[in-house]
C-alpha cells in the first residue's frame, strides 16, 4: 500500500492481481505468479474512500483503475521526471534486477499454498474473464408451466373446486377417511362419508351478544350448513392420515406429504426454472412455550416471522410459484440415513428435491442455504444446471476476491471468474448493489439483463425510479428466487389456516400447513390459466369454501350432512321458518338460564340438558320454561325443527 500517490508517480503491482491468471500467463509465461507490472499514475478518480487511481502499465499497455492499497510505490524511481533524467541508470537497474531474479522458483514451484491466494481457494484456480461470458451453457428452450389435468372442461368453466381437486390427492382421501372413522368409532361418534377467525367456535354463534362487543351478523354455521360445532370438532380431533409406526416418528403425517408430492408430479410439468427454498410450519406446545412437546424435531430460525416449528425444504416452479415437492427436516440423525447423505446437507437436499427432473436440463435456482461449488457440480452430473448465491459454503469458491469492494466502482458493476472442475464449467460472479452478492453458476451470461428498478419518493412526494444494471445471470436468478417467499406470505399472512385451526396435535398443524399449500397452489393455477379473471386469496378462499360445502361429490346436493350412508334421504315436509335469534334466547348466569332437560329429547326417552329456551312459548315470570337444545350441539337442528312444527 502506497498512501499519498499522485499523478506521475511510478507504481507496481502483482501481475495476477491486475490481469488475472490467464492474461498474466500470456504476458509473462510460467513466471506470471512472481512477476510484477510497472506503470505510472495518469489520473486520480473519485475522492475520499472512493478515491481510485488510473494506471497505465508498461509491459502490456493496459489501463487499470485500482485502489491505492493494491499498489506499491516503484522503488526504481519516484516520478516520471526522475525517469527522464536517469534513463541510463534505469536500464542498468533493470539489467541488474533481471540478472538477480531467481527463475528457478517460477519453473519448479506451484502457485501459493491452497487457500492463500484469492484466485486459488483450496487449490482451485479461477481465471478472470475480462470480456465476460457471452455464450450461455443452457442451450434448451424456455418452457412454460404445463398442467396435466384430469378433466376436459374449458378454462372458462373451471371452478376453484376443480383446481383444488387437481392439486389435492383425492385418491388417498378415502384411506384418510377410513382412519379418521376408526378414531371416531372409538369415541362413539358418527363416521364420515366420502362425500377464519381466531376462535373457530365463533363461526357457529347463533345470536348477537352485546356485552362482547360483536356488531356483525352471527355466521350461524350450524343453522346454515347442518353441522354442529361438536361434530366439526370431533372430526378435527380424530383426523388421521395413516397408521402410527414406532420406527418412524413422522408416520402420522408422512402419507399426506408423500401423496402431495406424487400428485404434483402427476399434474404439473414445470417450466425451465425451479426454485428451492424453505418454509416454516409454526408450532407452540401445550405449555404455550417453544418446546417440542411431542413433535419429533423442532427447528428455530430467528429471521423468520414465525421461526419456531417444523422446517420444510421445498422446490417450486420458477415462473408461477406452484409448489412442486416438499421434504420435512427430520433432524441430524434421520437426515444422515437419507439418499446422498455423504454429500453436504444443502447439496443432498437439492438432489433429493430435484430428483424427478434429473436429466431434463432445467435450471435450479437456490439461496445460500443450498448453494456451493459442490452443489453446482453434482447437479451438472445429474443433468441439471444451477445458479445460487454463495455466503458461508465457500469452499473452492473465490469469495474473498469477489467481495473486495475496491474492485467495484459503481452500483451495477460485476466481476466474472471461470474454472473447470470435474469437466464442469463453473462461473463465479460478483455483482455490486447495496452490498456485494456472489453467485456460483453453471449457466447464464454477463450480457446486459433486465435492470433492477428501485422506487423512491422525493421530498415533493414524486416517485423516483432508479435503474441498476445487472448481468443476465443475475436478473435470471432474481426473477425466480422470491417465488417461495411470496407463496409463504400468501399462505401464512393472508390465508392463515394455521392460526384458525388451533390444535394440540403436531401432525394436525402440519396438515394445516399442507392444506394451506394446496389452496394457494390451486389459486396460483387458477390465476395462471385465467389471467383476466384472476382472484385474490380472500375471494378464491370464499368461492372454494362455498363449493366445498355445497359439493356434489356423491351426486346429491347438500340436504343433510347427518346421514350415515350415501343413499338419498326422503323429502321431509317443509319446516316453518322461525328465526332462531328471535325465537330462542340464552340466559347464562340467571336462574331461568340454568341447564334443564330438553323437552323434545325427554319425549324420546333421552336425557339431554340445555340452556336455550323458546321465548314465545315460555313465561319467565311464572317460571314456565320451554327448554330446547341449542343449534351449536349435534342434536340442536332436529329439536328446533320438531318444536317449530308442533308449537302452537
C-alpha positions in Angstrom: 0.0 0.0 0.0 1.3 3.4 -1.0 -0.5 6.3 0.6 -0.4 9.8 -1.0 0.0 8.7 -4.6 -0.4 11.4 -7.2 -0.4 11.7 -11.0 3.0 11.0 -12.4 4.1 8.6 -9.7 5.6 5.2 -10.7 3.8 2.2 -9.2 4.0 -1.6 -9.3 1.6 -4.4 -8.6 1.4 -8.2 -8.9 0.5 -9.2 -12.5 -2.0 -11.9 -11.5 -4.0 -9.5 -9.3 -4.3 -6.9 -12.1 -4.5 -9.1 -15.2 -5.8 -12.4 -13.9 -4.1 -15.7 -14.2 -4.9 -16.3 -17.9 -3.7 -12.8 -19.2 -0.7 -12.8 -16.9 0.3 -16.2 -18.2 0.1 -14.9 -21.8 2.3 -11.9 -20.9 4.9 -13.5 -18.5 4.6 -17.2 -19.2 5.4 -19.6 -16.4 6.8 -16.8 -14.2 3.4 -15.0 -14.1 2.9 -15.8 -10.4 6.1 -14.0 -9.3 6.0 -11.2 -11.9 5.1 -7.6 -11.3 3.7 -4.9 -13.5 5.3 -1.4 -13.6 3.4 1.7 -14.7 2.6 5.3 -13.9 -0.4 7.0 -12.5 -2.2 9.0 -15.2 -5.3 10.1 -13.4 -7.0 10.2 -9.9 -10.7 9.2 -9.9 -13.1 9.9 -7.0 -12.5 11.4 -3.6 -12.2 10.2 0.0 -12.7 6.5 0.4 -13.9 6.2 -3.2 -10.6 7.6 -4.5 -9.0 5.3 -7.0 -6.1 5.6 -9.4 -5.9 5.1 -13.2 -2.6 3.4 -14.0 -1.1 2.7 -17.4 1.2 -0.4 -17.4 4.4 -0.5 -19.4 4.6 -4.3 -20.1 1.2 -4.6 -21.8 -0.1 -1.1 -22.5 -3.3 -1.8 -20.5 -5.0 0.8 -18.3 -6.5 -0.3 -15.0 -8.4 1.5 -12.2 -7.3 0.3 -8.8 -7.4 1.5 -5.2 -4.2 2.8 -3.6 -3.9 -0.1 -1.2 -3.5 -2.5 -4.1 -0.5 -0.5 -5.4 3.1 -0.1 -4.3 5.5 2.8 -5.0 8.0 1.6 -7.5 11.4 1.7 -5.7 13.2 2.2 -9.1 12.1 5.8 -9.4 9.5 8.0 -7.7 8.3 10.1 -10.7 8.3 10.4 -14.4 10.7 13.3 -14.2 13.3 11.2 -12.4 12.9 8.5 -15.0 13.6 11.0 -17.8 16.7 12.4 -16.0 18.2 9.0 -15.4 17.3 6.7 -18.3 20.7 5.2 -18.3 20.6 4.3 -14.6 17.1 2.8 -15.1 18.3 0.5 -17.8 21.2 -0.7 -15.7 19.0 -1.3 -12.7 16.6 -3.3 -14.9 19.5 -5.4 -16.1 20.7 -6.0 -12.6 17.3 -6.8 -11.4 16.9 -9.2 -14.3 20.2 -10.9 -13.6 19.4 -11.3 -9.9 15.9 -12.7 -10.4 15.5 -16.3 -9.4 13.7 -18.0 -12.2 14.0 -21.5 -10.7 11.2 -20.9 -8.3 8.8 -20.0 -11.1 9.8 -23.1 -13.1 9.7 -25.6 -10.3 7.2 -24.3 -7.7 3.4 -24.1 -7.9 1.4 -21.0 -7.0 0.8 -20.0 -3.4 -0.4 -22.6 -0.9 -4.1 -23.6 -1.2 -6.4 -21.0 0.4 -3.8 -18.3 0.5 -4.4 -16.7 -2.9 -7.8 -15.2 -3.5 -7.8 -16.6 -7.0 -6.9 -20.1 -5.9 -9.1 -21.0 -2.9 -8.4 -24.5 -1.6 -6.2 -25.3 -4.6 -8.9 -24.5 -7.3 -7.6 -21.9 -9.8 -10.0 -19.3 -11.1 -9.4 -17.2 -14.1 -10.6 -13.6 -14.5 -12.8 -13.2 -17.6 -12.2 -9.6 -18.6 -14.5 -9.9 -21.6 -17.2 -11.7 -19.6 -19.3 -14.8 -20.6 -21.1 -14.3 -24.0 -22.4 -17.8 -24.6 -24.9 -19.5 -22.2 -24.3 -23.1 -21.3 -28.1 -23.5 -21.1 -29.0 -24.5 -24.7 -32.6 -25.5 -24.1 -35.7 -23.5 -24.9 -37.5 -21.6 -22.3 -40.5 -23.6 -21.2 -43.8 -22.5 -19.7 -45.5 -24.4 -16.9 -48.0 -27.0 -18.2 -50.9 -28.7 -16.4 -51.8 -32.4 -16.9 -55.4 -32.1 -16.0 -57.7 -35.0 -15.4 -60.8 -33.1 -16.6 -61.5 -31.6 -20.0 -63.6 -28.6 -19.1 -62.7 -25.3 -20.9 -60.6 -22.9 -18.9 -63.6 -20.5 -18.6 -65.7 -23.2 -17.0 -63.2 -24.5 -14.4 -64.2 -23.6 -10.8 -61.9 -23.1 -7.8 -63.0 -26.5 -6.5 -61.8 -28.2 -9.7 -58.4 -26.6 -9.3 -58.3 -27.8 -5.7 -59.2 -31.3 -6.6 -56.5 -31.3 -9.3 -53.9 -30.3 -6.7 -55.2 -32.4 -3.8 -54.5 -36.2 -3.6 -58.2 -37.2 -3.7 -57.4 -40.9 -4.2 -55.7 -41.1 -0.8 -58.6 -39.2 0.8 -60.7 -42.4 1.1 -57.9 -44.0 3.1 -57.6 -41.0 5.4 -61.4 -41.0 5.9 -61.2 -44.7 6.9 -58.5 -43.9 9.5 -60.5 -41.0 10.8 -63.7 -43.0 11.1 -61.8 -45.6 13.1 -60.9 -43.0 15.7 -64.5 -41.6 15.6 -65.8 -45.0 16.3 -63.6 -45.3 19.4 -65.2 -42.1 20.6 -68.7 -43.4 19.7 -69.2 -40.7 17.1 -70.8 -40.8 13.7 -68.4 -41.7 10.9 -67.5 -39.5 7.9 -68.6 -40.2 4.3 -66.6 -39.6 1.1 -68.9 -37.1 0.3 -61.3 -17.9 9.7 -61.4 -16.3 12.9 -59.0 -16.7 15.9 -61.8 -18.7 17.7 -63.4 -21.1 15.2 -66.4 -21.5 17.6 -67.4 -18.0 16.6 -68.5 -19.4 13.3 -71.3 -21.3 15.0 -72.5 -18.4 17.0 -76.3 -18.2 16.7 -77.2 -14.8 18.3 -75.5 -11.5 18.9 -74.0 -10.8 22.3 -74.0 -7.1 23.1 -71.7 -7.4 26.1 -68.9 -9.0 24.0 -68.9 -6.1 21.5 -69.9 -8.1 18.4 -71.7 -5.9 15.9 -71.8 -8.2 12.9 -74.4 -10.7 11.9 -73.6 -14.1 13.5 -72.4 -16.7 10.9 -74.6 -19.5 12.4 -72.8 -22.3 10.6 -74.8 -24.9 12.3 -78.1 -23.5 11.1 -76.9 -22.7 7.6 -74.9 -25.8 6.8 -76.3 -28.5 9.1 -73.1 -29.5 11.0 -72.8 -28.5 14.7 -69.6 -27.3 16.3 -69.2 -30.5 18.3 -69.5 -32.7 15.3 -67.0 -30.5 13.5 -64.5 -30.6 16.4 -64.9 -34.3 16.8 -63.8 -34.7 13.1 -60.8 -32.5 13.6 -59.8 -34.3 16.8 -60.0 -37.7 15.1 -58.5 -36.7 11.8 -55.9 -39.3 10.8 -53.7 -39.9 7.7 -52.1 -43.2 8.4 -51.1 -45.8 11.0 -48.5 -44.9 13.6 -45.2 -46.7 13.2 -42.9 -46.9 16.2 -39.9 -47.0 13.8 -40.9 -43.8 12.0 -41.8 -40.8 14.3 -43.2 -38.9 11.3 -45.6 -41.7 10.3 -48.8 -39.8 11.2 -48.1 -37.1 8.6 -45.7 -38.8 6.1 -48.5 -40.3 4.0 -50.0 -36.9 3.5 -46.6 -35.4 2.4 -45.9 -38.3 0.0 -49.4 -38.1 -1.5 -48.9 -34.3 -2.2 -45.5 -34.9 -3.8 -46.9 -37.7 -6.0 -49.9 -35.6 -7.0 -47.8 -32.6 -8.1 -45.6 -34.9 -10.2 -48.8 -36.3 -11.9 -50.5 -33.0 -12.8 -47.6 -30.4 -13.2 -44.9 -30.2 -15.8 -42.7 -27.3 -14.5 -41.1 -24.6 -16.5 -37.4 -24.4 -17.4 -36.6 -22.9 -13.9 -37.2 -24.5 -10.5 -36.5 -22.5 -7.3 -35.5 -24.1 -4.0 -36.1 -22.6 -0.6 -37.5 -23.4 2.9 -40.8 -22.7 4.7 -41.9 -23.0 8.3 -44.9 -24.7 9.9 -45.1 -22.8 13.3 -45.7 -24.8 16.5 -46.4 -23.8 20.1 -46.7 -26.5 22.7 -49.5 -27.1 25.2 -47.5 -25.2 27.8 -47.5 -22.1 25.5 -43.7 -22.3 25.2 -41.4 -23.2 22.4 -40.6 -26.8 23.4 -41.1 -29.8 21.1 -43.9 -31.3 23.2 -44.4 -34.5 21.1 -43.2 -33.2 17.8 -40.2 -35.4 16.6 -38.0 -32.4 15.7 -38.3 -28.7 16.4 -36.4 -26.0 14.4 -35.8 -22.4 15.5 -34.9 -19.8 12.8 -34.7 -16.3 14.3 -35.0 -14.4 11.0 -38.4 -16.0 10.1 -41.7 -14.2 11.1 -42.8 -17.5 12.6 -39.5 -19.1 13.2 -40.2 -21.9 15.6 -41.7 -25.1 14.4 -41.1 -27.6 11.6 -38.7 -26.6 8.9 -39.7 -27.8 5.4 -37.4 -27.7 2.4 -39.3 -27.3 -0.9 -39.0 -26.6 -4.6 -41.5 -24.6 -6.6 -41.9 -23.6 -10.3 -39.7 -20.6 -11.1 -42.4 -18.8 -13.2 -45.7 -19.4 -11.4 -44.6 -20.3 -7.9 -46.7 -23.5 -7.5 -45.1 -25.9 -5.0 -43.7 -29.0 -6.7 -42.1 -31.0 -3.9 -41.6 -30.8 -0.1 -39.4 -32.5 2.4 -39.5 -32.3 6.2 -36.3 -31.6 8.1 -36.3 -34.6 10.5 -33.2 -34.0 12.4 -29.5 -34.7 12.0 -29.7 -38.5 12.7 -32.6 -39.0 10.3 -31.1 -36.9 7.6 -27.9 -39.0 7.7 -29.9 -42.0 6.6 -31.4 -40.4 3.5 -30.2 -40.6 0.0 -27.0 -38.7 -0.9 -26.2 -38.2 2.8 -22.5 -38.5 2.1 -22.6 -35.1 0.5 -23.0 -31.7 2.3 -26.5 -31.2 3.6 -27.5 -28.5 1.2 -26.3 -30.5 -1.8 -28.1 -33.7 -0.6 -31.4 -31.9 -0.1 -31.1 -30.2 -3.5 -30.5 -33.5 -5.2 -33.4 -35.2 -3.4 -35.9 -32.5 -4.1 -34.9 -32.2 -7.8 -34.7 -35.9 -8.4 -37.9 -36.2 -10.6 -36.4 -33.8 -13.1 -32.8 -35.2 -13.3 -31.6 -35.3 -16.9 -34.1 -32.7 -18.2 -31.6 -29.8 -18.4 -33.7 -27.4 -16.2 -32.1 -24.6 -14.1 -32.2 -24.9 -10.3 -32.2 -21.6 -8.5 -31.4 -21.6 -4.8 -30.3 -19.3 -2.0 -27.2 -19.6 0.2 -28.6 -22.4 2.3 -28.1 -24.8 -0.7 -25.6 -23.0 -2.9 -22.0 -24.2 -3.2 -19.5 -25.3 -5.8 -20.3 -28.9 -4.8 -24.0 -28.4 -5.4 -23.4 -27.0 -8.9 -21.0 -29.9 -9.8 -23.3 -32.6 -8.5 -26.4 -31.2 -10.3 -24.4 -30.9 -13.5 -23.6 -34.6 -13.2 -27.3 -35.3 -12.8 -28.2 -33.3 -15.9 -29.4 -30.1 -14.3 -28.0 -26.6 -14.3 -27.6 -24.4 -11.2 -27.5 -20.7 -10.1 -27.2 -19.7 -6.5 -25.9 -17.1 -4.0 -22.8 -18.2 -2.0 -22.3 -17.0 1.5 -21.0 -19.5 4.0 -20.4 -22.6 1.9 -17.5 -21.1 0.1 -15.1 -24.0 -0.2 -13.2 -23.8 -3.6 -15.1 -20.5 -4.3 -13.2 -17.2 -4.8 -15.3 -15.4 -2.2 -12.6 -13.0 -0.9 -11.7 -11.9 -4.4 -15.3 -11.2 -5.4 -16.1 -9.4 -2.1 -13.3 -6.9 -2.4 -15.1 -3.6 -2.6 -12.2 -1.9 -4.3 -12.8 -3.9 -7.4 -16.2 -2.3 -7.9 -16.5 1.4 -8.9 -20.3 1.9 -9.1 -23.5 0.0 -8.3 -24.2 -2.5 -11.1 -20.5 -3.3 -11.7 -19.6 -7.0 -11.8 -16.6 -9.3 -11.9 -16.6 -12.7 -13.6 -14.3 -15.7 -13.0 -14.3 -19.1 -14.5 -12.9 -22.5 -13.8 -13.3 -26.2 -14.7 -13.8 -28.9 -12.1 -14.6 -32.5 -13.0 -15.3 -31.4 -16.6 -17.9 -29.0 -15.2 -17.6 -25.3 -16.4 -18.2 -23.1 -13.4 -18.9 -19.3 -13.3 -18.2 -17.2 -10.2 -19.8 -13.7 -10.5 -19.7 -10.8 -8.1 -22.3 -8.1 -8.6 -22.5 -4.8 -6.6 -25.8 -3.4 -5.4 -26.2 -2.0 -1.9 -23.9 -4.9 -0.9 -21.8 -7.3 -3.0 -23.6 -10.5 -3.9 -21.6 -13.5 -5.1 -23.0 -16.2 -7.4 -21.9 -19.6 -8.5 -23.5 -20.9 -11.7 -23.2 -23.4 -14.5 -25.3 -21.3 -16.9 -26.0 -17.7 -17.8 -24.1 -14.9 -19.4 -22.7 -11.5 -18.4 -24.6 -9.7 -21.2 -26.9 -6.9 -20.0 -30.0 -8.3 -18.4 -33.2 -6.7 -17.1 -32.1 -3.9 -14.8 -33.0 -3.7 -11.1 -35.6 -0.9 -10.6 -35.7 0.9 -7.2 -38.6 3.2 -6.5 -38.1 6.0 -4.0 -40.1 9.1 -3.0 -38.8 12.6 -3.3 -39.5 15.3 -0.8 -42.3 16.6 -3.0 -43.9 13.1 -3.0 -43.0 12.2 -6.5 -41.9 8.6 -7.3 -38.3 8.4 -8.5 -37.2 5.2 -10.3 -33.5 4.3 -10.3 -32.3 1.5 -12.5 -29.2 -0.5 -11.6 -27.7 -2.6 -14.4 -27.1 -6.3 -13.8 -25.9 -9.2 -16.0 -28.3 -11.7 -17.5 -27.2 -14.3 -15.0 -28.2 -12.1 -12.0 -31.5 -10.9 -13.5 -32.4 -14.6 -14.3 -31.7 -15.5 -10.7 -33.8 -12.8 -9.1 -36.7 -13.4 -11.5 -37.3 -16.7 -9.7 -35.7 -16.5 -6.3 -38.6 -14.9 -4.4 -41.4 -17.3 -5.6 -41.4 -19.4 -2.4 -41.2 -16.4 -0.2 -44.3 -15.0 -1.9 -46.0 -18.3 -1.5 -45.3 -18.3 2.2 -46.7 -14.8 2.6 -49.9 -15.8 0.8 -50.2 -19.0 3.0 -49.3 -17.6 6.4 -50.2 -13.9 6.1 -53.4 -14.0 4.1 -54.9 -17.5 4.1 -53.7 -18.2 7.7 -55.2 -21.6 8.2 -52.7 -22.5 10.8 -53.9 -19.8 13.2 -57.6 -20.5 12.6 -57.1 -24.2 13.2 -56.0 -24.3 16.8 -54.7 -27.7 17.8 -52.6 -29.5 20.3 -51.6 -32.3 17.9 -48.5 -31.7 16.0 -49.4 -33.6 12.8 -52.6 -31.6 12.6 -50.6 -28.5 12.5 -48.5 -29.9 9.6 -51.8 -31.0 7.9 -53.0 -27.4 8.2 -49.7 -26.2 6.5 -50.1 -28.8 3.7 -53.8 -27.8 3.1 -52.7 -24.2 3.0 -50.1 -25.0 0.4 -52.7 -26.8 -1.7 -55.1 -24.0 -1.6 -52.5 -21.4 -2.6 -51.3 -23.7 -5.4 -54.9 -24.0 -6.6 -55.3 -20.2 -6.6 -52.0 -19.7 -8.5 -53.0 -22.3 -11.1 -56.5 -20.6 -11.4 -54.9 -17.2 -11.9 -52.3 -18.5 -14.3 -54.8 -20.1 -16.6 -57.4 -17.3 -16.2 -55.2 -14.2 -16.1 -58.2 -11.9 -17.0 -60.4 -13.2 -14.2 -57.6 -13.5 -11.5 -58.8 -13.7 -7.9 -57.3 -12.6 -4.6 -56.6 -15.1 -1.8 -59.7 -14.0 0.1 -62.1 -14.2 -2.9 -60.7 -17.5 -4.0 -60.9 -19.0 -0.5 -64.6 -17.8 -0.2 -65.6 -19.3 -3.5 -63.7 -22.5 -2.7 -65.4 -22.9 0.7 -68.8 -22.3 -0.9 -68.0 -25.1 -3.4 -66.8 -27.5 -0.8 -69.8 -27.0 1.5 -72.3 -27.4 -1.3 -70.4 -30.1 -3.2 -71.9 -32.8 -5.4 -69.1 -35.4 -4.9 -71.8 -38.1 -4.1 -74.2 -37.0 -6.8 -76.6 -35.1 -4.4 -76.7 -31.6 -3.3 -76.5 -30.6 0.4 -79.6 -31.8 2.1 -78.3 -33.1 5.4 -74.8 -34.0 6.4 -76.1 -36.3 9.2 -76.8 -39.4 7.1 -74.7 -42.5 7.6 -74.8 -43.8 4.1 -74.7 -42.5 0.5 -78.4 -43.3 -0.1 -80.6 -40.2 -0.8 -82.8 -39.1 2.1 -86.6 -38.9 1.5 -88.0 -35.5 1.3 -89.4 -34.1 4.6 -92.4 -31.8 5.0 -91.4 -28.1 4.9 -90.5 -26.6 8.2 -91.9 -23.2 9.3 -89.3 -20.6 9.1 -88.7 -19.2 12.6 -85.6 -17.1 13.0 -83.5 -18.7 15.7 -82.1 -15.4 17.1 -85.6 -14.0 17.7 -87.4 -17.3 18.8 -84.8 -18.6 21.2 -82.7 -17.0 23.9 -79.8 -18.0 26.1 -79.5 -16.5 29.6 -76.3 -17.8 31.2 -75.9 -16.8 34.8 -79.6 -16.3 35.7 -82.0 -18.7 37.4 -84.0 -19.1 34.2 -80.9 -19.8 32.2 -79.8 -22.8 34.2 -79.3 -26.0 32.3 -82.5 -28.1 32.2 -83.9 -31.0 30.3 -84.8 -30.5 26.7 -88.4 -31.4 26.4 -88.0 -32.8 22.9 -85.3 -35.2 23.9 -87.2 -36.1 27.1 -90.2 -37.1 24.9 -87.9 -39.5 23.0 -86.6 -41.1 26.2 -83.3 -39.2 26.2 -81.8 -37.1 28.9 -80.1 -34.1 27.4 -79.6 -30.8 29.3 -79.7 -27.4 27.6 -79.8 -23.7 28.5 -81.7 -22.4 25.4 -85.4 -21.8 25.7 -88.2 -20.6 23.5 -89.1 -17.0 24.2 -92.6 -17.3 22.6 -93.7 -20.4 24.4 -92.1 -19.7 27.8 -93.4 -17.5 30.6 -90.3 -16.5 32.5 -92.3 -14.5 35.1 -94.3 -17.6 36.0 -91.3 -19.9 35.9 -92.6 -21.8 32.8 -89.5 -22.5 30.7 -89.7 -24.5 27.4 -86.1 -25.7 27.1 -84.8 -26.6 23.6 -81.3 -27.9 22.6 -79.2 -25.1 21.0 -78.0 -25.2 17.4 -74.4 -25.5 18.4 -75.0 -29.1 19.5 -75.2 -32.2 17.4 -78.9 -32.6 18.0 -80.0 -28.9 18.0 -81.3 -28.8 14.5 -83.7 -31.7 14.9 -85.0 -30.3 18.2 -85.5 -26.9 16.6 -87.4 -28.5 13.7 -89.7 -30.5 15.9 -90.6 -27.5 18.1 -91.3 -25.3 15.0 -93.7 -28.0 13.6 -95.6 -28.6 16.8 -95.6 -25.3 18.7 -99.0 -23.7 18.9 
